[in-house]
Amino acid sequence: MRLTIFWERMAEHFGAVYAESFARDHVMSELGGRTVYGALEAGWEAKDVWRAVCAAVDVPADNR
């Protein structure tokens, strides 16, 4: 998954403004105690980060 698609999905689910806030501030156990930005900076693949977000906030299956 390209980062552009990842960010599009984040914006679709959370809204553009909250997606940024969530990615910056929400520490997730699914990402090893990192934020979305932290995981991406640590080298996690965007698809794996998206899967973790989906699991953490129950993104509907049709939006995954």
C-alpha positions, 0 to 999 in steps of 0.5 A: 500500500502506498502512503497516499492511499493510506492517508486517503483511507485515514481521511475517509474513516476519521475525517481529514483533520481528526486523521492527522490528530489521531496519527500524531497523538494516539498511542496504539498497542497494536503498533508496539506502543507507537503512534501511526507516525511513530510506526511509519518512521520506524519503518513499518509498512503502511499496509501493516499500520492500516491493519493495526488501525482497523483492528484498534478502531473497528473500521468496517470490513468494507472500508478495510 
